[in-house]
Amino acid sequence: MVYTMLVPHLQFDINKRVDSLKKKEFLDKVETIFSQIMQTGNEHIAISFRELDQYSLQLGRSKNSDYICLINLDIRKGRSQSQKRKLVRSYMNLVTEYFDVETTNQYVTLTDHNGEDFNLYEKSLMDWKKNDKPIDN
């Protein structure tokens, strides 16, 4: 099966190098957390994890020598504010647990998109609904 774009797109930028096994475990947890909180399947979840040099990221409240993680979450419309906040806090805690980046040195941008903004090779996705399996619909 060929995909042109998978969604949602969950992006993590961190200014440190991390162990490959730890990164793989982290990505698996990111996928599981999203699927559970957002009540959707996981076949369409895309995750980017970029390791950057220490001084490649800046967050106003951080010191120059701090590790920073910037997180961008592109999701389909329809999720509640409670789901979004739970997702944000879960990911920030996960980043702290796996990579020792303090929650005060993390910043999350969450963007809602109409379902038709997300496209698989086969089709555009519809807006989210509870227990959604977008590839099967």
KEVOVEX-253638 format. One record per atom (N, C-alpha, C, O): residue number from 1; residue in three letters; x, y, z. Coordinates in steps of 0.1 Angstrom, whole numbers, plus 5000, padded with zeros to 4 digits. Layout:
BEGIN
PT   pos   code     px     py     pz
PT   NUM    ALA      X      Y      Z
...
This chain:
BEGIN
PT   pos   code     px     py     pz
PT     1    MET   5008   4988   5000
PT     1    MET   5000   5000   5000
PT     1    MET   5009   5012   5000
PT     1    MET   5018   5013   5008
PT     2    VAL   5006   5022   4991
PT     2    VAL   5014   5034   4990
PT     2    VAL   5006   5046   4996
PT     2    VAL   4994   5047   4993
PT     3    TYR   5013   5054   5005
PT     3    TYR   5006   5065   5011
PT     3    TYR   5014   5078   5006
PT     3    TYR   5026   5078   5006
PT     4    THR   5006   5088   5004
PT     4    THR   5012   5101   5001
PT     4    THR   5014   5110   5013
PT     4    THR   5024   5117   5014
PT     5    MET   5005   5109   5023
PT     5    MET   5007   5116   5035
PT     5    MET   4998   5108   5046
PT     5    MET   4987   5105   5043
PT     6    LEU   5004   5106   5057
PT     6    LEU   4997   5100   5068
PT     6    LEU   4994   5110   5078
PT     6    LEU   5002   5120   5080
PT     7    VAL   4983   5108   5085
PT     7    VAL   4979   5118   5095
PT     7    VAL   4974   5111   5107
PT     7    VAL   4970   5099   5106
PT     8    PRO   4974   5117   5119
PT     8    PRO   4979   5130   5122
PT     8    PRO   4994   5130   5120
PT     8    PRO   5001   5120   5119
PT     9    HIS   5000   5142   5121
PT     9    HIS   5014   5143   5120
PT     9    HIS   5019   5149   5134
PT     9    HIS   5016   5161   5137
PT    10    LEU   5026   5141   5141
PT    10    LEU   5031   5145   5154
PT    10    LEU   5046   5147   5153
PT    10    LEU   5054   5137   5150
PT    11    GLN   5051   5159   5156
PT    11    GLN   5065   5163   5154
PT    11    GLN   5072   5167   5167
PT    11    GLN   5066   5174   5175
PT    12    PHE   5083   5161   5169
PT    12    PHE   5091   5163   5181
PT    12    PHE   5105   5168   5176
PT    12    PHE   5112   5161   5169
PT    13    ASP   5109   5180   5180
PT    13    ASP   5122   5185   5177
PT    13    ASP   5129   5187   5191
PT    13    ASP   5124   5193   5200
PT    14    ILE   5141   5181   5192
PT    14    ILE   5149   5181   5204
PT    14    ILE   5163   5185   5202
PT    14    ILE   5169   5180   5191
PT    15    ASN   5169   5192   5211
PT    15    ASN   5183   5197   5208
PT    15    ASN   5193   5188   5216
PT    15    ASN   5202   5193   5223
PT    16    LYS   5192   5175   5214
PT    16    LYS   5202   5166   5219
PT    16    LYS   5201   5153   5211
PT    16    LYS   5191   5150   5204
PT    17    ARG   5212   5145   5212
PT    17    ARG   5212   5132   5205
PT    17    ARG   5207   5122   5215
PT    17    ARG   5210   5123   5227
PT    18    VAL   5199   5112   5211
PT    18    VAL   5194   5102   5220
PT    18    VAL   5197   5088   5214
PT    18    VAL   5199   5086   5202
PT    19    ASP   5197   5079   5223
PT    19    ASP   5199   5065   5220
PT    19    ASP   5188   5059   5211
PT    19    ASP   5176   5062   5213
PT    20    SER   5192   5052   5201
PT    20    SER   5182   5047   5191
PT    20    SER   5171   5038   5197
PT    20    SER   5159   5039   5193
PT    21    LEU   5175   5029   5206
PT    21    LEU   5165   5020   5212
PT    21    LEU   5155   5029   5221
PT    21    LEU   5143   5026   5220
PT    22    LYS   5160   5038   5228
PT    22    LYS   5152   5047   5236
PT    22    LYS   5142   5055   5227
PT    22    LYS   5130   5057   5230
PT    23    LYS   5147   5060   5216
PT    23    LYS   5139   5067   5206
PT    23    LYS   5128   5058   5200
PT    23    LYS   5117   5063   5199
PT    24    LYS   5131   5046   5197
PT    24    LYS   5121   5037   5192
PT    24    LYS   5110   5034   5202
PT    24    LYS   5098   5034   5199
PT    25    GLU   5114   5032   5214
PT    25    GLU   5104   5030   5225
PT    25    GLU   5095   5042   5227
PT    25    GLU   5083   5041   5229
PT    26    PHE   5102   5054   5226
PT    26    PHE   5094   5066   5227
PT    26    PHE   5084   5067   5216
PT    26    PHE   5072   5071   5219
PT    27    LEU   5088   5065   5204
PT    27    LEU   5079   5066   5192
PT    27    LEU   5067   5056   5194
PT    27    LEU   5056   5060   5190
PT    28    ASP   5070   5044   5198
PT    28    ASP   5059   5034   5200
PT    28    ASP   5049   5040   5211
PT    28    ASP   5037   5038   5209
PT    29    LYS   5054   5046   5221
PT    29    LYS   5045   5051   5232
PT    29    LYS   5038   5063   5227
PT    29    LYS   5026   5065   5230
PT    30    VAL   5044   5071   5219
PT    30    VAL   5037   5083   5213
PT    30    VAL   5025   5078   5205
PT    30    VAL   5014   5084   5206
PT    31    GLU   5027   5068   5197
PT    31    GLU   5016   5062   5189
PT    31    GLU   5005   5057   5197
PT    31    GLU   4993   5059   5195
PT    32    THR   5009   5049   5207
PT    32    THR   4999   5043   5216
PT    32    THR   4991   5053   5224
PT    32    THR   4979   5052   5225
PT    33    ILE   4998   5063   5229
PT    33    ILE   4991   5074   5237
PT    33    ILE   4981   5081   5228
PT    33    ILE   4970   5083   5232
PT    34    PHE   4985   5084   5215
PT    34    PHE   4976   5091   5206
PT    34    PHE   4964   5083   5204
PT    34    PHE   4952   5088   5205
PT    35    SER   4966   5070   5200
PT    35    SER   4955   5061   5197
PT    35    SER   4945   5060   5209
PT    35    SER   4933   5060   5207
PT    36    GLN   4950   5059   5221
PT    36    GLN   4942   5057   5233
PT    36    GLN   4934   5070   5236
PT    36    GLN   4922   5070   5238
PT    37    ILE   4941   5081   5237
PT    37    ILE   4935   5094   5241
PT    37    ILE   4925   5099   5230
PT    37    ILE   4914   5103   5234
PT    38    MET   4929   5098   5218
PT    38    MET   4921   5103   5207
PT    38    MET   4911   5093   5201
PT    38    MET   4903   5096   5192
PT    39    GLN   4910   5081   5207
PT    39    GLN   4901   5070   5204
PT    39    GLN   4900   5068   5189
PT    39    GLN   4890   5069   5182
PT    40    THR   4912   5064   5184
PT    40    THR   4913   5061   5169
PT    40    THR   4923   5050   5167
PT    40    THR   4931   5047   5176
PT    41    GLY   4923   5045   5155
PT    41    GLY   4933   5035   5151
PT    41    GLY   4947   5041   5150
PT    41    GLY   4948   5053   5152
PT    42    ASN   4957   5033   5148
PT    42    ASN   4970   5038   5147
PT    42    ASN   4977   5037   5134
PT    42    ASN   4988   5041   5132
PT    43    GLU   4970   5031   5124
PT    43    GLU   4976   5029   5111
PT    43    GLU   4979   5041   5103
PT    43    GLU   4987   5041   5094
PT    44    HIS   4973   5052   5107
PT    44    HIS   4974   5065   5099
PT    44    HIS   4982   5075   5107
PT    44    HIS   4983   5087   5103
PT    45    ILE   4988   5072   5118
PT    45    ILE   4996   5081   5126
PT    45    ILE   5010   5083   5121
PT    45    ILE   5017   5073   5120
PT    46    ALA   5014   5095   5118
PT    46    ALA   5028   5098   5113
PT    46    ALA   5035   5106   5124
PT    46    ALA   5029   5115   5130
PT    47    ILE   5047   5102   5126
PT    47    ILE   5055   5108   5137
PT    47    ILE   5069   5112   5131
PT    47    ILE   5075   5104   5125
PT    48    SER   5073   5125   5134
PT    48    SER   5086   5129   5130
PT    48    SER   5094   5132   5143
PT    48    SER   5089   5138   5152
PT    49    PHE   5106   5127   5144
PT    49    PHE   5115   5130   5155
PT    49    PHE   5128   5135   5150
PT    49    PHE   5136   5127   5144
PT    50    ARG   5131   5147   5153
PT    50    ARG   5143   5154   5148
PT    50    ARG   5153   5157   5159
PT    50    ARG   5149   5164   5169
PT    51    GLU   5165   5152   5158
PT    51    GLU   5175   5155   5168
PT    51    GLU   5184   5166   5162
PT    51    GLU   5189   5165   5151
PT    52    LEU   5185   5177   5169
PT    52    LEU   5192   5189   5164
PT    52    LEU   5204   5192   5174
PT    52    LEU   5204   5187   5185
PT    53    ASP   5213   5200   5169
PT    53    ASP   5224   5205   5177
PT    53    ASP   5219   5212   5189
PT    53    ASP   5208   5218   5189
PT    54    GLN   5226   5213   5200
PT    54    GLN   5222   5219   5212
PT    54    GLN   5217   5234   5210
PT    54    GLN   5207   5238   5217
PT    55    TYR   5223   5242   5202
PT    55    TYR   5219   5256   5200
PT    55    TYR   5210   5258   5188
PT    55    TYR   5210   5269   5183
PT    56    SER   5204   5247   5183
PT    56    SER   5195   5249   5172
PT    56    SER   5181   5252   5176
PT    56    SER   5173   5256   5167
PT    57    LEU   5177   5251   5188
PT    57    LEU   5164   5255   5193
PT    57    LEU   5165   5265   5204
PT    57    LEU   5175   5266   5211
PT    58    GLN   5155   5274   5205
PT    58    GLN   5154   5284   5216
PT    58    GLN   5140   5285   5220
PT    58    GLN   5131   5285   5213
PT    59    LEU   5139   5286   5233
PT    59    LEU   5126   5289   5240
PT    59    LEU   5128   5300   5250
PT    59    LEU   5137   5298   5259
PT    60    GLY   5121   5311   5249
PT    60    GLY   5124   5322   5257
PT    60    GLY   5126   5320   5272
PT    60    GLY   5135   5327   5278
PT    61    ARG   5119   5311   5278
PT    61    ARG   5121   5309   5292
PT    61    ARG   5132   5299   5296
PT    61    ARG   5135   5297   5308
PT    62    SER   5139   5293   5286
PT    62    SER   5150   5284   5288
PT    62    SER   5163   5291   5288
PT    62    SER   5165   5302   5282
PT    63    LYS   5173   5285   5294
PT    63    LYS   5187   5290   5294
PT    63    LYS   5193   5284   5282
PT    63    LYS   5189   5273   5277
PT    64    ASN   5204   5291   5277
PT    64    ASN   5210   5286   5264
PT    64    ASN   5216   5272   5265
PT    64    ASN   5216   5265   5255
PT    65    SER   5219   5267   5277
PT    65    SER   5225   5254   5279
PT    65    SER   5214   5243   5281
PT    65    SER   5218   5231   5282
PT    66    ASP   5202   5247   5282
PT    66    ASP   5191   5237   5285
PT    66    ASP   5188   5229   5273
PT    66    ASP   5189   5233   5262
PT    67    TYR   5183   5217   5276
PT    67    TYR   5177   5209   5265
PT    67    TYR   5163   5213   5263
PT    67    TYR   5156   5217   5273
PT    68    ILE   5159   5214   5251
PT    68    ILE   5145   5219   5247
PT    68    ILE   5139   5209   5238
PT    68    ILE   5145   5202   5230
PT    69    CYS   5126   5208   5239
PT    69    CYS   5118   5200   5230
PT    69    CYS   5106   5208   5225
PT    69    CYS   5098   5213   5233
PT    70    LEU   5105   5210   5212
PT    70    LEU   5094   5217   5206
PT    70    LEU   5085   5207   5199
PT    70    LEU   5090   5198   5192
PT    71    ILE   5072   5207   5202
PT    71    ILE   5063   5197   5197
PT    71    ILE   5052   5203   5189
PT    71    ILE   5046   5213   5194
PT    72    ASN   5050   5198   5177
PT    72    ASN   5039   5203   5169
PT    72    ASN   5030   5191   5166
PT    72    ASN   5034   5181   5160
PT    73    LEU   5017   5193   5169
PT    73    LEU   5007   5182   5167
PT    73    LEU   4996   5187   5158
PT    73    LEU   4988   5195   5161
PT    74    ASP   4996   5181   5146
PT    74    ASP   4986   5184   5136
PT    74    ASP   4976   5172   5137
PT    74    ASP   4979   5161   5134
PT    75    ILE   4964   5176   5140
PT    75    ILE   4953   5166   5142
PT    75    ILE   4941   5170   5135
PT    75    ILE   4939   5181   5131
PT    76    ARG   4932   5160   5133
PT    76    ARG   4919   5163   5127
PT    76    ARG   4909   5170   5137
PT    76    ARG   4910   5167   5149
PT    77    LYS   4901   5178   5132
PT    77    LYS   4891   5185   5140
PT    77    LYS   4881   5174   5146
PT    77    LYS   4880   5163   5141
PT    78    GLY   4876   5179   5158
PT    78    GLY   4865   5170   5164
PT    78    GLY   4869   5166   5178
PT    78    GLY   4861   5161   5186
PT    79    ARG   4882   5168   5182
PT    79    ARG   4886   5163   5195
PT    79    ARG   4882   5174   5205
PT    79    ARG   4882   5186   5202
PT    80    SER   4880   5169   5217
PT    80    SER   4876   5179   5228
PT    80    SER   4888   5185   5234
PT    80    SER   4899   5181   5232
PT    81    GLN   4886   5197   5241
PT    81    GLN   4897   5204   5247
PT    81    GLN   4903   5195   5258
PT    81    GLN   4915   5195   5260
PT    82    SER   4895   5187   5264
PT    82    SER   4900   5177   5274
PT    82    SER   4910   5167   5268
PT    82    SER   4920   5164   5274
PT    83    GLN   4906   5162   5257
PT    83    GLN   4915   5152   5250
PT    83    GLN   4928   5159   5246
PT    83    GLN   4939   5153   5247
PT    84    LYS   4927   5171   5241
PT    84    LYS   4939   5178   5236
PT    84    LYS   4948   5181   5248
PT    84    LYS   4961   5179   5247
PT    85    ARG   4943   5186   5259
PT    85    ARG   4952   5188   5271
PT    85    ARG   4958   5176   5277
PT    85    ARG   4969   5176   5281
PT    86    LYS   4950   5165   5277
PT    86    LYS   4955   5152   5281
PT    86    LYS   4967   5148   5272
PT    86    LYS   4977   5142   5277
PT    87    LEU   4965   5149   5259
PT    87    LEU   4976   5145   5250
PT    87    LEU   4988   5154   5252
PT    87    LEU   4999   5148   5253
PT    88    VAL   4987   5167   5253
PT    88    VAL   4998   5176   5255
PT    88    VAL   5006   5172   5268
PT    88    VAL   5018   5171   5267
PT    89    ARG   4999   5171   5279
PT    89    ARG   5005   5167   5291
PT    89    ARG   5012   5154   5291
PT    89    ARG   5023   5152   5296
PT    90    SER   5005   5144   5285
PT    90    SER   5011   5131   5283
PT    90    SER   5024   5131   5275
PT    90    SER   5034   5125   5279
PT    91    TYR   5024   5138   5264
PT    91    TYR   5036   5139   5256
PT    91    TYR   5048   5146   5264
PT    91    TYR   5059   5142   5263
PT    92    MET   5044   5157   5270
PT    92    MET   5054   5165   5278
PT    92    MET   5061   5156   5289
PT    92    MET   5073   5156   5291
PT    93    ASN   5052   5149   5296
PT    93    ASN   5057   5140   5306
PT    93    ASN   5066   5129   5300
PT    93    ASN   5076   5124   5306
PT    94    LEU   5062   5124   5289
PT    94    LEU   5070   5113   5282
PT    94    LEU   5083   5118   5277
PT    94    LEU   5093   5111   5279
PT    95    VAL   5084   5130   5272
PT    95    VAL   5097   5137   5268
PT    95    VAL   5106   5138   5281
PT    95    VAL   5118   5135   5280
PT    96    THR   5100   5142   5292
PT    96    THR   5108   5143   5304
PT    96    THR   5113   5129   5308
PT    96    THR   5125   5128   5312
PT    97    GLU   5104   5120   5308
PT    97    GLU   5108   5106   5312
PT    97    GLU   5119   5100   5304
PT    97    GLU   5129   5094   5309
PT    98    TYR   5118   5101   5291
PT    98    TYR   5127   5095   5281
PT    98    TYR   5140   5103   5279
PT    98    TYR   5151   5097   5277
PT    99    PHE   5139   5116   5279
PT    99    PHE   5150   5124   5274
PT    99    PHE   5155   5135   5284
PT    99    PHE   5164   5143   5281
PT   100    ASP   5149   5135   5296
PT   100    ASP   5154   5144   5307
PT   100    ASP   5153   5159   5302
PT   100    ASP   5161   5167   5306
PT   101    VAL   5142   5162   5295
PT   101    VAL   5139   5176   5292
PT   101    VAL   5128   5181   5301
PT   101    VAL   5117   5175   5301
PT   102    GLU   5131   5191   5309
PT   102    GLU   5121   5195   5319
PT   102    GLU   5108   5200   5312
PT   102    GLU   5109   5206   5300
PT   103    THR   5097   5199   5318
PT   103    THR   5084   5203   5311
PT   103    THR   5085   5218   5309
PT   103    THR   5078   5223   5299
PT   104    THR   5092   5226   5317
PT   104    THR   5093   5240   5315
PT   104    THR   5101   5244   5303
PT   104    THR   5101   5255   5298
PT   105    ASN   5108   5234   5297
PT   105    ASN   5116   5236   5285
PT   105    ASN   5110   5229   5273
PT   105    ASN   5117   5226   5264
PT   106    GLN   5097   5228   5274
PT   106    GLN   5090   5222   5263
PT   106    GLN   5079   5231   5259
PT   106    GLN   5074   5239   5267
PT   107    TYR   5075   5231   5246
PT   107    TYR   5065   5240   5241
PT   107    TYR   5057   5231   5230
PT   107    TYR   5063   5225   5221
PT   108    VAL   5044   5232   5231
PT   108    VAL   5035   5224   5222
PT   108    VAL   5026   5233   5214
PT   108    VAL   5020   5242   5220
PT   109    THR   5026   5231   5201
PT   109    THR   5017   5238   5192
PT   109    THR   5007   5227   5187
PT   109    THR   5012   5217   5182
PT   110    LEU   4994   5229   5189
PT   110    LEU   4984   5220   5185
PT   110    LEU   4976   5226   5174
PT   110    LEU   4970   5237   5177
PT   111    THR   4974   5220   5163
PT   111    THR   4966   5226   5152
PT   111    THR   4956   5216   5147
PT   111    THR   4959   5204   5144
PT   112    ASP   4943   5221   5147
PT   112    ASP   4932   5213   5142
PT   112    ASP   4930   5215   5127
PT   112    ASP   4931   5227   5122
PT   113    HIS   4928   5204   5119
PT   113    HIS   4926   5205   5105
PT   113    HIS   4913   5198   5101
PT   113    HIS   4910   5188   5108
PT   114    ASN   4907   5203   5091
PT   114    ASN   4895   5195   5085
PT   114    ASN   4901   5182   5080
PT   114    ASN   4912   5181   5076
PT   115    GLY   4892   5171   5081
PT   115    GLY   4897   5158   5076
PT   115    GLY   4902   5158   5062
PT   115    GLY   4911   5151   5059
PT   116    GLU   4896   5166   5054
PT   116    GLU   4900   5166   5040
PT   116    GLU   4914   5172   5038
PT   116    GLU   4920   5171   5027
PT   117    ASP   4920   5178   5048
PT   117    ASP   4933   5183   5047
PT   117    ASP   4943   5172   5048
PT   117    ASP   4955   5174   5044
PT   118    PHE   4939   5160   5053
PT   118    PHE   4948   5148   5055
PT   118    PHE   4945   5138   5044
PT   118    PHE   4933   5135   5041
PT   119    ASN   4955   5134   5037
PT   119    ASN   4953   5125   5026
PT   119    ASN   4962   5113   5026
PT   119    ASN   4974   5114   5028
PT   120    LEU   4955   5101   5024
PT   120    LEU   4962   5089   5021
PT   120    LEU   4962   5088   5006
PT   120    LEU   4956   5095   4999
PT   121    TYR   4969   5078   5001
PT   121    TYR   4970   5076   4986
PT   121    TYR   4955   5073   4981
PT   121    TYR   4951   5078   4971
PT   122    GLU   4948   5065   4989
PT   122    GLU   4935   5061   4985
PT   122    GLU   4924   5071   4986
PT   122    GLU   4914   5072   4978
PT   123    LYS   4925   5081   4996
PT   123    LYS   4914   5090   4999
PT   123    LYS   4918   5101   5008
PT   123    LYS   4929   5100   5014
PT   124    SER   4910   5111   5009
PT   124    SER   4911   5121   5020
PT   124    SER   4904   5115   5032
PT   124    SER   4894   5107   5031
PT   125    LEU   4908   5119   5044
PT   125    LEU   4902   5114   5056
PT   125    LEU   4891   5123   5060
PT   125    LEU   4891   5135   5058
PT   126    MET   4881   5117   5067
PT   126    MET   4870   5125   5072
PT   126    MET   4873   5130   5086
PT   126    MET   4884   5126   5091
PT   127    ASP   4865   5140   5091
PT   127    ASP   4868   5144   5104
PT   127    ASP   4866   5133   5114
PT   127    ASP   4859   5123   5112
PT   128    TRP   4873   5134   5126
PT   128    TRP   4874   5124   5136
PT   128    TRP   4860   5121   5142
PT   128    TRP   4852   5130   5143
PT   129    LYS   4858   5109   5145
PT   129    LYS   4846   5105   5153
PT   129    LYS   4851   5094   5163
PT   129    LYS   4861   5087   5160
PT   130    LYS   4844   5092   5174
PT   130    LYS   4849   5082   5184
PT   130    LYS   4851   5069   5178
PT   130    LYS   4843   5064   5170
PT   131    ASN   4862   5062   5183
PT   131    ASN   4866   5049   5179
PT   131    ASN   4868   5048   5164
PT   131    ASN   4865   5038   5157
PT   132    ASP   4873   5059   5158
PT   132    ASP   4875   5060   5144
PT   132    ASP   4886   5051   5139
PT   132    ASP   4897   5049   5145
PT   133    LYS   4884   5045   5127
PT   133    LYS   4894   5037   5120
PT   133    LYS   4894   5043   5106
PT   133    LYS   4888   5037   5097
PT   134    PRO   4901   5054   5104
PT   134    PRO   4900   5061   5091
PT   134    PRO   4904   5053   5079
PT   134    PRO   4899   5056   5068
PT   135    ILE   4913   5044   5080
PT   135    ILE   4917   5036   5068
PT   135    ILE   4906   5027   5064
PT   135    ILE   4904   5024   5052
PT   136    ASP   4898   5021   5074
PT   136    ASP   4888   5012   5071
PT   136    ASP   4875   5018   5066
PT   136    ASP   4867   5011   5060
PT   137    ASN   4873   5031   5069
PT   137    ASN   4860   5038   5065
PT   137    ASN   4860   5041   5050
PT   137    ASN   4850   5046   5045
